[in-house]
Amino acid sequence: MDCLTANTWVNDEVINAYFCLLTLRSHMRWEKYLVTSKTIKDIDEDEGVAPARCACFNSSLYVHLRDTDYSYQKVRRWSKGKELDKMDMIVAPINISNAHWVL
C-alpha cells in the first residue's frame, strides 16, 4: 500500500485489485438483478435498466498482446469462463510508458 501515498505511482497490483473489485461488483449486481426480476427482459421502472455486465482483464494482457513474440497460446485461457459475448463492457488496463494508465 506504499504506492498509494502522496507523490508515488499507482502500480499494476493496485490496478489489478481494483479491477477484481469491479468484476465482483458487476457479478453481484447482475445476480441480484436476476433474482429480483422474473426474466432478464423484465425491467422494473423503479429500478431503471439492468446493471451492466463487465469483464475486466489483468494489466498484463496488453503487454502479451503487443509482444513481438505474440502467441495465442499465452492468452487464450484468460477469457475462459467470462462469456465475453454476453458482456456490456470489456475492460483492459494499459500502462503507457510507466507513467499513465488508460482503458
Secondary structure, 3 states (H helix, E strand, C coil): CHHHCCCCCCCHHHHHHHHHHHHHHHHHHHHHHHHHCCCCCCCCCCCCCCCCCEEECCCHHHHHHHCCCCCHHHHHHHHCCCCHHHCCEEECCEEECCCEEEC
